[in-house]
């Protein structure tokens, strides 16, 4: 009886029923919720995946710079630090995140008619691997793309074209 009366009054005063607001994501998490509210409020899985993949890409690119500069070998005489490679690490991490994300989303869209949500753990791992081996991957891709262009050179001698492979 009471609820019906309240509903009737709300309908007369406002012209609609008032509904409670949805809970704020991360509100009960304390300082972690406050720090990550900008990421949780849009309720977009894709934004969270890209930011997470960017983090894993940066981590992979930092590992790659350590390995390439042989910082783990004592007495190597190499004094290159991560601080000197920050821009390169950021570029490698971001490019790995974007390429893996777009490749995965595009591949799923071509193959699947249903859900378009990839597994986040697989994306994070492949972004980490892509950032660690980015130099080798780009060299391999360049070799594959330019193989047809440079495998056959045409030489014109005396009006004749010869193919050399």
Secondary structure, DSSP 8 states (H G I E B T S, - for coil): -HHHHHHHHHHHHHSS--------TTGGGTHHHHHTHHHHTT--HHHHHHHHHHHHHHHHHHHHHHHHTTTTSTT------GGGGHHHHHHHHHHHHHHHHHHHHHHHHHH-SS-----HHHHHHHHHHHHHTHHHHHHHHHHHHHHHHHHSEEEEETTEEEEE-
